[in-house]
Amino acid sequence: MKQMLHDYQVPMSEETLKGIAGEGPVDPSKAAVFESYVKTTAQGLYPTFAPQIKAGIPTAYLLDPYRQVGKQVLGEEFEPNFMGNTLHAKALNGNTDPTTGRPAPMSLDQWKDHLKTEPSFGWSNTQDGIQSRQSVLQAIHQSFSQGGQ
């Protein structure tokens, strides 16, 4: 049951989970009802992913491209917590659906920019961030050098 919650990115307290699961092995019919509940809850939590979730694709799989972009930008040790960290969750609600006006997931490019520009992620301290800063400083230096001649 914990795995289902993780797969569909549905937060639930340990107490609630214990209350639902009870002690010992979980009855298969109870597990099926719980899975249906988790999928329905995930559709409500992530409405832009609802059709895919309804089709049985776990939310964690749908979020994997965001996770992989995060690792490319910030390093392999970066593990976003889309349920518990508001800066990470911005990937899921940092854009606006033009049709409904509701929050929508960022594009992967927007997510990449967010990772680079939000100071708390520390991109400026990564190798790419340091190289980018050096390139900008070098371009400014060259601009002043050419302007002074």
VEXVO-958679 format. One line per 3 residues: their letters; for each residue z, x, y of N, C-alpha, C, CB. Coordinates in nm, 4 decimals, decimal comma, always signed. Each point is the difference from the previous one (the first is absolute). Glycine has a CB too. Layout:
N
a	Z/X/Y/Z/X/Y/Z/X/Y/Z/X/Y ~ ...
***
This chain:
149
mkq	+0,0000/+0,0823/-0,1186/+0,0000/-0,0823/+0,1186/+0,0000/+0,0875/+0,1261/+0,1210/-0,1816/-0,1269 ~ -0,0468/+0,2925/+0,1208/-0,0012/+0,0930/+0,1130/-0,1406/+0,0543/+0,0219/+0,2397/+0,0617/-0,0454 ~ -0,3085/-0,0346/-0,0639/-0,1361/+0,0520/+0,0103/-0,0922/-0,1020/+0,0658/+0,0386/+0,1399/-0,2043
mlh	-0,0223/-0,2684/+0,1712/-0,0808/-0,1053/+0,0635/+0,0246/-0,0022/+0,1505/+0,0077/-0,1364/-0,2119 ~ +0,1195/+0,1451/+0,2504/+0,0335/+0,0001/+0,1429/-0,0647/+0,1194/+0,0699/+0,2182/-0,1163/-0,0498 ~ -0,2134/+0,2310/-0,0152/-0,0628/+0,1193/+0,0576/-0,1517/-0,0166/+0,0077/+0,1873/+0,1416/-0,0906
dyq	-0,2462/-0,1877/-0,0184/-0,1457/-0,0136/-0,0040/-0,0526/-0,0948/+0,1073/+0,0090/+0,0459/-0,2440 ~ +0,0667/-0,1505/+0,2723/-0,0453/-0,0976/+0,0987/+0,0672/+0,0182/+0,1362/-0,0413/-0,1581/-0,1871 ~ +0,1208/+0,2667/+0,2000/+0,0634/+0,0358/+0,1269/+0,0816/-0,1160/+0,0574/-0,1874/+0,1600/+0,0435
vpm	+0,2674/-0,2212/-0,1305/+0,0868/-0,1108/+0,0399/+0,1440/+0,0507/+0,0004/-0,1606/-0,1744/-0,0966 ~ +0,2254/+0,1738/+0,2125/+0,1394/+0,0448/+0,0038/+0,0938/-0,1046/-0,0600/-0,0519/+0,1358/+0,2041 ~ +0,1533/-0,0881/-0,2777/+0,1000/-0,0895/-0,0580/+0,1262/+0,0817/-0,0255/-0,1786/-0,1489/-0,1069
see	+0,2923/+0,0910/+0,1374/+0,1266/+0,0709/-0,0217/+0,0297/+0,0108/-0,1489/+0,0862/-0,0826/+0,2214 ~ -0,0070/+0,1834/-0,2555/+0,0425/+0,0189/-0,1392/+0,0767/-0,1223/-0,0494/+0,0107/+0,2492/+0,0357 ~ +0,0726/-0,3067/+0,0516/+0,0809/-0,1156/-0,0387/-0,0878/-0,1196/-0,0374/+0,1831/+0,0813/+0,1510
tlk	-0,2842/-0,1063/-0,0678/-0,0909/-0,1116/-0,0290/-0,0756/+0,0249/-0,1297/-0,0237/-0,0458/+0,2457 ~ -0,0249/+0,1678/-0,2618/-0,0739/+0,0338/-0,1219/+0,0882/-0,0172/-0,1237/-0,1413/+0,1615/+0,1314 ~ +0,2663/-0,1163/-0,1231/+0,0927/-0,0172/-0,1131/+0,0267/-0,1472/-0,0266/+0,1058/+0,2202/+0,0536
gia	-0,0953/-0,2994/+0,0535/+0,0221/-0,1437/-0,0161/-0,1153/-0,0689/-0,0701/+0,1378/+0,0047/+0,2044 ~ -0,2582/+0,0411/-0,1770/-0,1186/-0,0592/-0,0626/-0,0170/+0,0503/-0,1427/-0,1087/-0,0188/+0,2249 ~ +0,1216/+0,1496/-0,2430/-0,0264/+0,0612/-0,1300/+0,1121/-0,0236/-0,0990/-0,1345/+0,1712/+0,1150
geg	+0,2589/-0,1780/-0,0648/+0,1126/-0,0135/-0,0916/+0,0274/+0,1309/-0,0712/-0,0536/-0,2416/-0,0303 ~ +0,1277/+0,2331/-0,0769/+0,0359/+0,1178/-0,0797/-0,0921/+0,0100/-0,1210/+0,2408/-0,0167/+0,0759 ~ -0,2687/+0,1387/-0,1160/-0,0792/+0,0218/-0,1206/-0,1493/-0,0177/+0,0248/+0,1943/-0,0766/-0,1339
pvd	-0,2703/+0,0662/+0,0233/-0,1453/-0,0134/+0,0115/-0,0380/-0,1303/+0,0713/-0,0273/+0,1353/-0,2106 ~ -0,0801/-0,1294/+0,2845/-0,0478/-0,1168/+0,0750/-0,0900/-0,0832/-0,0899/+0,0141/+0,1263/+0,2192 ~ +0,0129/-0,2540/-0,2236/-0,0807/-0,0934/-0,0774/-0,1432/+0,0031/+0,0534/+0,2025/-0,1476/-0,0469
psk	-0,3038/+0,1551/-0,0414/-0,1391/+0,0070/+0,0457/-0,0418/-0,1161/+0,0908/-0,0492/+0,1204/-0,2098 ~ +0,0986/-0,2401/+0,1834/-0,0385/-0,1126/+0,0858/+0,0622/+0,0147/+0,1387/-0,0193/-0,1489/-0,2025 ~ +0,1412/+0,2019/+0,2071/+0,0661/+0,0254/+0,1288/-0,0758/+0,1092/+0,0766/+0,2249/-0,0675/-0,0982
aav	-0,2715/+0,1687/+0,0264/-0,0759/+0,1087/+0,0630/-0,1314/-0,0530/+0,0576/+0,1035/+0,1663/-0,1595 ~ -0,1680/-0,2581/+0,0891/-0,1266/-0,0568/+0,0491/+0,0222/-0,0824/+0,1266/-0,0878/-0,0052/-0,2354 ~ +0,1953/-0,0721/+0,2383/+0,0329/-0,0782/+0,1196/+0,0316/+0,0936/+0,1157/+0,0881/-0,1885/-0,1428
fes	-0,0128/+0,2949/+0,1138/+0,0351/+0,0977/+0,1028/-0,1257/+0,0673/+0,0550/+0,2227/+0,0384/-0,1117 ~ -0,3152/-0,0024/+0,0235/-0,1240/+0,0635/+0,0446/-0,0790/-0,0936/+0,0910/-0,0066/+0,1350/-0,2117 ~ +0,0008/-0,2606/+0,1771/-0,0685/-0,0984/+0,0838/+0,0673/-0,0078/+0,1369/-0,0679/-0,1312/-0,2050
yvk	+0,2009/+0,1295/+0,2064/+0,0752/-0,0027/+0,1254/-0,0309/+0,1241/+0,0833/+0,1823/-0,1336/-0,1109 ~ -0,1815/+0,2509/+0,0483/-0,0243/+0,1258/+0,0715/-0,1409/+0,0010/+0,0592/+0,1604/+0,1203/-0,1538 ~ -0,2594/-0,1634/+0,0779/-0,1381/-0,0043/+0,0505/-0,0124/-0,0969/+0,1177/-0,0849/+0,0559/-0,2303
tta	+0,1466/-0,1718/+0,2194/-0,0048/-0,0990/+0,1084/+0,0689/+0,0544/+0,1248/-0,0025/-0,1871/-0,1690 ~ +0,1160/+0,2523/+0,1501/+0,0723/+0,0601/+0,1125/-0,0840/+0,1090/+0,0652/+0,2192/-0,0514/-0,1117 ~ -0,2824/+0,1353/+0,0309/-0,0844/+0,1077/+0,0532/-0,1168/-0,0568/+0,0803/+0,0639/+0,1455/-0,1948
qgl	-0,1199/-0,2562/+0,1496/-0,1098/-0,0627/+0,0758/+0,0472/-0,0444/+0,1369/-0,1047/-0,0759/-0,2136 ~ +0,2286/+0,0284/+0,2223/+0,0566/-0,0392/+0,1284/+0,0340/+0,1186/+0,0871/+0,0884/-0,2019/-0,1081 ~ -0,0385/+0,3088/+0,0462/+0,0355/+0,1200/+0,0755/-0,1228/+0,0741/+0,0516/+0,2059/+0,0187/-0,1377
ypt	-0,3128/-0,0219/+0,0616/-0,1217/+0,0753/+0,0317/-0,1198/-0,0951/-0,0019/+0,0987/+0,2126/-0,0990 ~ -0,1064/-0,3058/+0,1953/-0,1025/-0,1055/-0,0059/-0,1436/+0,0520/-0,0005/+0,1609/-0,1445/+0,1168 ~ -0,1863/+0,2578/-0,0536/-0,1381/+0,0502/-0,0011/-0,0401/+0,0530/-0,1373/+0,0232/+0,0571/+0,2419
fap	+0,0752/-0,0277/-0,3257/-0,0279/+0,0450/-0,1365/+0,0149/-0,1131/-0,1011/+0,0776/+0,2281/+0,0637 ~ -0,0455/-0,3487/-0,0173/+0,0307/-0,1119/-0,0897/-0,1081/-0,0252/-0,1058/+0,1282/-0,1002/+0,1871 ~ -0,2574/+0,1002/-0,1528/-0,0999/-0,0266/-0,1049/+0,0026/+0,1042/-0,1126/-0,1420/-0,1085/+0,1743
qik	+0,1609/+0,2349/-0,1374/+0,0043/+0,1044/-0,1021/+0,1273/-0,0111/-0,0837/-0,1362/+0,1501/+0,1486 ~ +0,2491/-0,1792/-0,0816/+0,1268/-0,0151/-0,0728/-0,0090/-0,1186/-0,0949/+0,1280/+0,1002/+0,1933 ~ -0,1843/-0,2104/-0,1449/-0,0155/-0,1197/-0,0841/-0,0864/+0,0312/-0,1229/+0,0233/-0,1472/+0,2045
agi	-0,1199/+0,2370/-0,1871/-0,0870/+0,0391/-0,1111/+0,0700/+0,0968/-0,0954/-0,1982/-0,0331/+0,1489 ~ +0,3213/+0,0749/-0,1135/+0,0763/+0,0849/-0,0903/+0,0040/+0,1466/+0,0357/-0,0576/-0,1596/-0,1695 ~ +0,0032/+0,1974/+0,2846/+0,0049/+0,1406/+0,0405/+0,1337/+0,0237/+0,0705/-0,2555/+0,0138/+0,0233
pta	+0,3385/+0,0724/-0,0770/+0,1299/+0,0252/+0,0625/-0,0132/+0,0580/+0,1417/+0,0945/+0,0370/-0,2287 ~ -0,0035/-0,0771/+0,3141/+0,0006/+0,0453/+0,1385/+0,0025/+0,1524/+0,0082/+0,1174/-0,2112/+0,0663 ~ -0,0399/+0,2750/-0,1530/+0,0091/+0,1462/+0,0022/-0,1379/+0,0638/-0,0183/+0,2339/-0,0144/-0,0914
yll	-0,3188/-0,0478/+0,0099/-0,1350/+0,0528/-0,0202/-0,0829/-0,0168/+0,1273/+0,0137/-0,0540/-0,2464 ~ +0,0061/-0,0587/+0,3144/-0,0742/-0,0260/+0,1237/+0,0445/+0,0931/+0,1123/-0,0265/-0,2389/-0,0693 ~ +0,1505/+0,2855/+0,0617/+0,0526/+0,0900/+0,1015/-0,0261/+0,1466/-0,0308/+0,1729/-0,1687/+0,0464
dpy	-0,2199/+0,1964/-0,1667/-0,0213/+0,1394/-0,0390/-0,0948/+0,0762/+0,0936/+0,0407/-0,0714/-0,2338 ~ -0,1484/+0,0104/+0,2852/-0,0829/+0,0763/+0,0953/+0,0801/+0,0457/+0,1227/-0,1998/-0,1309/-0,0772 ~ +0,2929/+0,0492/+0,1250/+0,0844/+0,0399/+0,1130/+0,0908/+0,1167/-0,0403/-0,0057/-0,2368/+0,0898
rqv	+0,0585/+0,2289/-0,2113/+0,0854/+0,1069/-0,0514/-0,0788/+0,1306/-0,0082/+0,1360/-0,1681/-0,1306 ~ -0,2588/+0,1596/+0,0792/-0,0811/+0,1210/-0,0161/-0,0401/+0,0600/+0,1348/-0,0850/-0,0911/-0,2169 ~ +0,0509/+0,0070/+0,3138/-0,0315/+0,0501/+0,1345/+0,1238/+0,0672/+0,0589/-0,1731/-0,1829/+0,0341
gkq	+0,2894/+0,1225/-0,0544/+0,1243/+0,0600/+0,0478/+0,0220/+0,1382/-0,0584/+0,0956/-0,2272/+0,0247 ~ -0,1232/+0,2418/-0,1523/+0,0145/+0,1297/-0,0654/-0,1025/+0,1007/+0,0527/+0,0879/-0,1162/-0,2044 ~ -0,2094/+0,0704/+0,2326/-0,1019/+0,0895/+0,0559/+0,0405/+0,0498/+0,1385/-0,1763/-0,1212/-0,1310
vlg	+0,2343/+0,0335/+0,2105/+0,0349/+0,0340/+0,1379/+0,1311/+0,0775/+0,0087/-0,1215/-0,2038/+0,0752 ~ +0,2230/+0,1602/-0,1522/+0,1339/+0,0573/+0,0155/+0,0438/+0,0899/-0,1155/+0,0553/-0,2001/+0,1313 ~ -0,1325/+0,2026/-0,2384/+0,0347/+0,0859/-0,1126/+0,0398/-0,0804/-0,1228/+0,0727/+0,1738/+0,1613
eef	-0,0835/-0,1104/-0,2751/+0,0246/-0,0660/-0,1285/+0,1417/-0,0556/-0,0135/-0,1677/+0,1524/-0,0987 ~ +0,2628/-0,0955/+0,1709/+0,1378/-0,0477/-0,0115/+0,0235/-0,1326/+0,0727/+0,0713/+0,2371/-0,0186 ~ -0,1654/-0,2787/+0,1039/+0,0163/-0,1254/+0,0741/-0,0115/-0,1182/-0,0953/-0,0937/+0,1069/+0,2085
epn	+0,1955/-0,1917/-0,2076/+0,0011/-0,1197/-0,0841/+0,0408/-0,1181/+0,0872/+0,0565/+0,1344/-0,2098 ~ -0,1545/-0,2100/+0,2603/+0,0337/-0,1100/+0,0904/+0,0810/-0,1092/-0,0697/-0,2079/+0,0494/+0,1283 ~ +0,2984/-0,1075/-0,0522/+0,0826/-0,1108/-0,0478/-0,0418/-0,1224/+0,0805/+0,1974/+0,1528/-0,0653
fmg	-0,2950/-0,2255/+0,0172/-0,0554/-0,1129/+0,0734/+0,0973/-0,1176/+0,0097/-0,2252/+0,0724/-0,0751 ~ +0,3240/-0,0772/-0,0127/+0,0965/-0,1102/+0,0033/+0,1192/+0,0303/+0,0894/-0,0709/-0,0613/-0,2295 ~ +0,1093/+0,1878/+0,2415/+0,1251/+0,0314/+0,0669/-0,0085/+0,0779/+0,1290/+0,0910/-0,0047/-0,2192
ntl	-0,2092/+0,0478/+0,2595/-0,0126/+0,0810/+0,1203/-0,1009/-0,0670/+0,0932/+0,0572/+0,2131/-0,1279 ~ -0,0124/-0,2521/+0,2460/-0,0880/-0,0741/+0,0916/-0,1198/+0,0825/+0,0450/+0,1982/-0,1284/+0,0767 ~ -0,1819/+0,2596/-0,0649/-0,1146/+0,0831/+0,0391/-0,1046/+0,0058/-0,1108/+0,1510/+0,1362/+0,1463
hak	-0,1066/-0,1380/-0,2705/-0,0927/-0,0006/-0,1132/-0,0614/-0,1390/-0,0157/+0,1335/+0,1818/-0,1150 ~ -0,0510/-0,2856/+0,1337/-0,0472/-0,1383/-0,0149/-0,1057/-0,0349/+0,1036/+0,2225/-0,0624/-0,0924 ~ -0,2297/+0,1394/+0,1994/-0,1013/-0,0247/+0,1032/-0,1413/+0,0048/-0,0597/+0,1545/+0,0988/+0,1738
aln	-0,1722/-0,0257/-0,2830/-0,1297/+0,0028/-0,0683/-0,0411/-0,1403/-0,0420/+0,0462/+0,2332/-0,0806 ~ +0,0525/-0,3184/+0,0521/-0,0271/-0,1341/-0,0500/-0,0074/-0,1063/+0,1087/+0,1119/+0,0683/-0,2070 ~ -0,0591/-0,0379/+0,3249/+0,0022/-0,1019/+0,1049/-0,0312/+0,0538/+0,1390/+0,1647/-0,1200/-0,1367
gnt	-0,2208/+0,2388/+0,1444/-0,0268/+0,0630/+0,1284/-0,1343/-0,0342/+0,0612/+0,1437/+0,1796/-0,0761 ~ -0,2149/-0,2691/+0,0160/-0,1298/-0,0440/+0,0504/+0,0088/-0,1511/+0,0204/-0,1265/+0,1897/-0,1194 ~ +0,0241/-0,2481/+0,1781/-0,0021/-0,1443/+0,0207/-0,1254/-0,0587/-0,0619/+0,1328/+0,0244/+0,2120
dpt	-0,1155/-0,1297/-0,2894/-0,1134/-0,0708/-0,0584/-0,0703/-0,0740/+0,1129/+0,1157/-0,0247/-0,2269 ~ -0,2446/+0,0559/+0,2531/-0,0699/-0,0624/+0,1124/-0,0188/-0,1510/-0,0156/-0,1155/+0,2160/+0,0332 ~ +0,1149/-0,2642/-0,1557/-0,0193/-0,1428/-0,0243/+0,1276/-0,0804/+0,0238/-0,1765/+0,0580/-0,1657
tgr	+0,2881/-0,0066/+0,1118/+0,1249/-0,0762/+0,0068/+0,0950/+0,0476/+0,1091/-0,0251/-0,0410/-0,2411 ~ +0,0055/+0,1652/+0,2883/+0,0919/+0,0573/+0,0974/+0,1296/+0,0496/-0,0624/-0,0984/-0,1509/+0,1683 ~ +0,1089/+0,1426/-0,2996/+0,1201/+0,0444/-0,0706/-0,0054/+0,1500/-0,0265/+0,0218/-0,2268/-0,1056
pap	+0,0953/+0,2863/+0,0800/+0,0006/+0,1410/-0,0374/-0,0837/+0,0231/-0,1257/+0,2276/+0,0259/+0,1036 ~ -0,2932/+0,0875/-0,1071/-0,0855/+0,0365/-0,1128/+0,0163/+0,1494/-0,0266/-0,1663/-0,1855/+0,0548 ~ +0,1264/+0,2315/-0,1724/+0,0096/+0,1433/-0,0288/-0,0875/+0,0826/+0,0940/+0,0478/-0,0553/-0,2389
msl	-0,0019/+0,1761/+0,2642/-0,0808/+0,0955/+0,0749/-0,1176/+0,0421/-0,0875/+0,2024/+0,0818/+0,1319 ~ -0,3098/-0,0407/-0,0677/-0,1055/+0,0667/-0,0766/+0,0564/+0,1364/-0,0404/-0,1919/-0,1222/+0,1244 ~ +0,1291/+0,1866/-0,2195/+0,0486/+0,1316/-0,0419/-0,0097/+0,1008/+0,1136/-0,0691/-0,0508/-0,2348
dqw	-0,0330/+0,0385/+0,3200/-0,0105/+0,0886/+0,1165/+0,1131/-0,0250/+0,0990/-0,2484/+0,0060/-0,0296 ~ +0,2835/-0,1331/+0,0507/+0,1125/-0,0314/+0,0884/+0,1310/+0,0554/-0,0572/-0,1198/-0,2081/+0,0782 ~ +0,1372/+0,1962/-0,2081/+0,1184/+0,0528/-0,0664/+0,0078/+0,1511/+0,0177/-0,0086/-0,1876/-0,1668
kdh	-0,1054/+0,2552/+0,1491/-0,0051/+0,1450/+0,0166/+0,0397/+0,0376/+0,1429/-0,1813/+0,0163/-0,1761 ~ +0,1273/-0,0878/+0,2757/+0,0356/+0,0264/+0,1396/+0,1492/-0,0254/+0,0241/-0,2340/-0,0624/+0,0703 ~ +0,2856/-0,0449/-0,1285/+0,1425/-0,0328/+0,0141/+0,0863/+0,1136/-0,0553/-0,0533/-0,2467/-0,0176
lkt	+0,0159/+0,2992/-0,0982/+0,0754/+0,1098/-0,0602/-0,0027/+0,1250/+0,0883/-0,0533/-0,0924/-0,2268 ~ -0,0580/+0,1130/+0,2949/-0,0141/+0,1191/+0,0846/+0,0672/-0,0160/+0,1363/-0,2141/+0,0478/-0,1166 ~ +0,2196/-0,1686/+0,1683/+0,0495/-0,0188/+0,1366/+0,1450/-0,0458/+0,0082/-0,2309/-0,0531/+0,0623
eps	+0,2864/-0,0014/-0,1691/+0,1410/-0,0400/+0,0005/+0,0841/+0,1256/-0,0243/-0,0548/-0,2366/-0,0851 ~ +0,1282/+0,2815/+0,1870/+0,0719/+0,1282/-0,0105/+0,0948/+0,0105/-0,1192/-0,0168/+0,0126/+0,2442 ~ +0,0774/-0,1214/-0,2854/+0,0987/+0,0078/-0,1082/-0,0609/+0,0397/-0,1347/+0,1312/-0,1726/+0,1204
fgw	-0,2624/+0,1582/-0,1354/-0,0637/+0,0445/-0,1241/-0,0130/+0,1520/-0,0056/-0,1246/-0,2163/-0,0088 ~ +0,1264/+0,2822/+0,1246/-0,0032/+0,1453/+0,0044/-0,1349/+0,0639/-0,0278/+0,2312/-0,0119/-0,0678 ~ -0,3405/-0,0609/+0,0891/-0,1319/+0,0581/-0,0273/-0,0232/+0,1274/+0,0809/-0,0868/-0,2291/-0,0502
snt	+0,1390/+0,2346/+0,1725/-0,0229/+0,1178/+0,0847/+0,0591/+0,1270/-0,0609/+0,0005/-0,1498/+0,1994 ~ +0,0907/+0,1349/-0,2958/+0,0589/+0,1160/-0,0668/-0,0715/+0,0372/-0,1290/+0,2165/-0,0634/+0,0998 ~ -0,3168/-0,0148/-0,1387/-0,0772/+0,0339/-0,1199/-0,1033/+0,1065/+0,0359/+0,0338/-0,2331/-0,0960
qdg	-0,0927/+0,2933/-0,0050/-0,1020/+0,1024/+0,0234/-0,1161/-0,0565/+0,0828/+0,0637/+0,1119/-0,2172 ~ -0,1096/-0,2326/+0,1839/-0,1093/-0,0619/+0,0760/+0,0420/-0,0293/+0,1431/-0,0882/-0,0999/-0,2113 ~ +0,2103/+0,0545/+0,2296/+0,0496/-0,0290/+0,1341/+0,0085/+0,1247/+0,0855/+0,1269/-0,1906/-0,0930
iqs	-0,0795/+0,2979/+0,0347/+0,0102/+0,1274/+0,0717/-0,1388/+0,0506/+0,0359/+0,2141/+0,0545/-0,1206 ~ -0,3077/-0,0614/+0,0269/-0,1377/+0,0440/+0,0267/-0,0651/-0,0851/+0,1078/-0,0189/+0,0798/-0,2358 ~ +0,0432/-0,2095/+0,2329/-0,0565/-0,0892/+0,1009/+0,0538/+0,0352/+0,1383/-0,0223/-0,1820/-0,1722
rqs	+0,1525/+0,2033/+0,1808/+0,0612/+0,0372/+0,1277/-0,0558/+0,1326/+0,0501/+0,2085/-0,1237/-0,0641 ~ -0,2250/+0,2209/-0,0239/-0,0561/+0,1296/+0,0388/-0,1436/-0,0141/+0,0484/+0,1497/+0,1119/-0,1657 ~ -0,2267/-0,1970/+0,1005/-0,1396/-0,0223/+0,0423/-0,0050/-0,0609/+0,1398/-0,0684/-0,0311/-0,2402
vlq	+0,1558/-0,0636/+0,2671/+0,0043/-0,0628/+0,1330/+0,0403/+0,1027/+0,1041/+0,0581/-0,2225/-0,1022 ~ +0,0440/+0,3015/+0,0730/+0,0440/+0,1021/+0,0959/-0,1089/+0,1040/+0,0247/+0,2363/-0,0351/-0,0750 ~ -0,3065/+0,0708/-0,0304/-0,1090/+0,0964/+0,0136/-0,1125/-0,0578/+0,0858/+0,0586/+0,0982/-0,2244
aih	-0,0926/-0,2239/+0,2046/-0,1043/-0,0647/+0,0797/+0,0413/-0,0082/+0,1465/-0,0715/-0,1324/-0,2010 ~ +0,1978/+0,1021/+0,2270/+0,0496/-0,0048/+0,1390/-0,0075/+0,1387/+0,0624/+0,1537/-0,1924/-0,0570 ~ -0,1117/+0,2924/-0,0196/-0,0043/+0,1380/+0,0496/-0,1437/+0,0412/+0,0335/+0,2039/+0,0554/-0,1378
qsf	-0,2975/-0,0872/+0,0481/-0,1404/+0,0330/+0,0244/-0,0529/-0,0737/+0,1214/-0,0321/+0,0405/-0,2438 ~ +0,0721/-0,1640/+0,2616/-0,0448/-0,0795/+0,1136/+0,0460/+0,0641/+0,1299/+0,0063/-0,2082/-0,1402 ~ +0,1170/+0,2519/+0,1462/+0,0510/+0,0662/+0,1198/-0,0654/+0,1345/+0,0213/+0,2154/-0,1176/-0,0299
sqg	-0,2415/+0,1898/-0,0791/-0,0622/+0,1321/+0,0104/-0,1413/-0,0117/+0,0547/+0,1394/+0,0818/-0,1914 ~ -0,2131/-0,1830/+0,1466/-0,1375/-0,0195/+0,0462/-0,0015/-0,0507/+0,1446/-0,0730/-0,0485/-0,2371 ~ +0,1698/-0,0325/+0,2731/+0,0072/-0,0554/+0,1337/+0,0383/+0,1040/+0,1028/+0,0594/-0,2171/-0,0992
gq	+0,0092/+0,3225/+0,0588/+0,0454/+0,1033/+0,0923/-0,1041/+0,1049/+0,0291/+0,2252/-0,0393/-0,0827 ~ -0,3395/+0,0357/+0,0152/-0,1013/+0,1054/+0,0194/-0,0991/-0,0371/+0,1065/+0,0255/+0,0654/-0,2359
***
